[in-house]
Amino acid sequence: MVREASSTRRTRKSPDERRAEVAAAARAIALEDGLDALTLRAVAARMGVASGLVAHYAPSMDELVAEAFGSLVAAELDEITQLLRREESASRRIAALLDTLLDGSRADITLVWVQAWGMGTRNEALAARVRAEMDAWQDALAAEVQRGIDAGEFACDDARPVAWHLLALIDGLNAHSLVRWSAQPARRALTARAIAGLLGIEPAVLAR
């Protein structure tokens, strides 16, 4: 008896397609469960393939973790940058920044950042990517502060230290919120008052 040929053929994916699938699965795991959940076995399970296939296309888990982190946080920075462009004045751009970063809706990305700082002590590839992405954020915030200085809206002299201060305040308060430490403070109000002082403006200027 002659067996009929199967009418369906398994599609062989190119190496680039497989690597893209691995990267997408890694990002999804990191965003949903945190960077520490990103393992070879977890990626394979997410893709529905054998661990060996993942290892073939991602031979270094340290690099895969670093790339997942970098892709996620760079995408967030792009999103924030686009959002700020809708505001005309530097003051409103800083206010919009505080609104979106301190409204409690970005706990998943905050967890990715917090875990990256810790895991980076044992993963140099991740540490290097953390440094690069933090520099990108500081550059972006410094540009917004400089915009206000140039327009005469802000009464400070050096945008870069103010940007670092703003970044530290946002990151610190958001990190604390992950474990709901003590009674959660009004994160936006606290940050607005501190940043207003650094910018040399009244806190009301940064009000919603």
N, C-alpha and C positions, 0 to 999 in steps of 0.2 A: 504494500500500500504506500503510495507516495503522499507524504505530508505536505500540505499546502504551505507555501511561504507566508510568513506573518505579514499582515498588511501594514503593520506599524514598525518603524525602525527607530532604534534609540539614537537620538541626536548627540553626536560627539561635540562637546563644547571646546572652544579654543582656550589656550592658556590664559589669555587676557580676560575672557569671560569668566573662567573659574576664579581667577584672582579677584575680579570685581565682586563675585558672589561671596567669597571668603571675607572681603573687606566689609561688604554690606552686612553680613551676618555678625561680624565683630562689632560694628557700630550699634546694631540693634541690641545686642546683649549688653554692651557697656551702658547704653542709654536706659534700658529697662531694669537692669539688675546691678549695675556698677562695674567698674573696671576689674575689680577683684573676682568677678564671676566669669571673666573672659579667659577661658581655657581651651585647649585643643579639643577636648571632648565636647565642650559646650558648643563650640562653633560647628563641629561635625554633626551634632544632634540637631542644631538649628537648620542646617542645610539638608539633613537627611542622607548624609553620605558617611563613608568610613573615615576614621581619624587619619588614616594614612594618606588619603587624598588631600585633606587639609594640610597636613605636614608637608606634602609635596609642593603645594603652592604657597605655603607660609612657613618656611623652614625655621624662622625665628619668631617665637611667641612674643619676645620682648619688642621686636620691631612691629608686630601686628598690634600689640597693645598701644604702642606709641602712635601708630598711624590712626587707630580708632579714636584715641583721645584728640589728636590734632585735627582730624576731620570734623569732629563734633564741635569743638570749641571755635574753630575757624568759621564754621557755618553760623554759629551764634553771633560772632562778631560781624559777619557780613549782614546778618539780619538786623542787628542793632544799628549798624551804619546806615542802612537803607531807611530805617525808621526815623533816625535823627534828621535825615535830609528833608523830611517833610516840614520841619520847624524852621522858621526864618531867623530868629534871633539866637544868639549863643546861650542866653539864659534859659530860653524855652527848650533848647536842645539838652542842656544839663538836667532840667526838670523832667523831660521825657525819659532821659537815661535812668534817673532815679525811679521813675514810675515803673518802667518795664523790668529793671533788674531787682527791685525790692518789693514786688507785688506778691511774692510767694509762689509764682507759677513756674519757676525754673529750678525746682529742687533736683530734678534729674541731672541737669548740667552742673549744678553746684556739687552734687555727690561725685560726679566724674572729676571735677577739679580737685576736691578734697582728697580723693583716693589717689589721684595722680601725684599730688605733693608727697604723700607718704610712700607710695610705691616707687617713686622716682629715686628714692635713696638706695634702691636695690636694682634699678633698671636704668642704665645710663642713657639708652635710646629714648626712654620716656622722659628722663630728666632734661635732656637736650630739647625735646619738643615742648616741654613745659616752659622752659626758659624762652624759647622762641615765641610761643603764643602769648606769654605774659608781656614780652616786649611789644608784640603787635597791639595788645590791648592798651598798654601805656602810651604807645605812639598815637593811637586813635584818640584817647582821652586828652592827651597833651595838645593835639591839634584842635580839639573843641575848646579847650581853655584858652589857647592862643588866639583863636577866633574872637573870643570875648575880649581879650586884652587889646587886640588890634582895633576892635570896634568901640573901645572905650566903655564897655559894659562891666569889665572886671578890673578891680584895682589891686592886682598882684603883679609881681615882676617876672616870675619864672614859671612857665606852664608845667614843666616836667615834674618837679616835686609835688605840685598840687595834684597832678594826674596820678602819681603813685599813692598819694594819701587817699584820694578818692577810691582808687582800686582796692586799697587795703581795707578801708571802711566797709565797702560793699561785700568783699570776699569774707571778711571776718564775721559780719552780722549774718550773712547768709549761711555760713558754715555753722554758726551757733544754732541757727533755726532748724538744722537737720535733726537735732536731738531734742528740740524744744526745751533748751536749757532755761531753767527758772521760768519766770513769767516772760513771755516774748515781748521785747520792747517794740515801740513804734519805730521800726527800722528806718522808714523813709524820713520821718520827722527828725530823728537823731542825726541821720546823715546830712539832711538838708541844712540843719543848723551848723554843723561842723564845716561843711563845704562852703556855706555862705561866708563864714568867717575867713576861710582861706582865700576866697575870691574877692573879699572886701565889699560885699553887698549885703543887703538886708535879707534875712531868711524868707520874708514874704515874697521876694522876687522868684524864689524857687517853689512857691506853693503850687499846688495842683490847679 
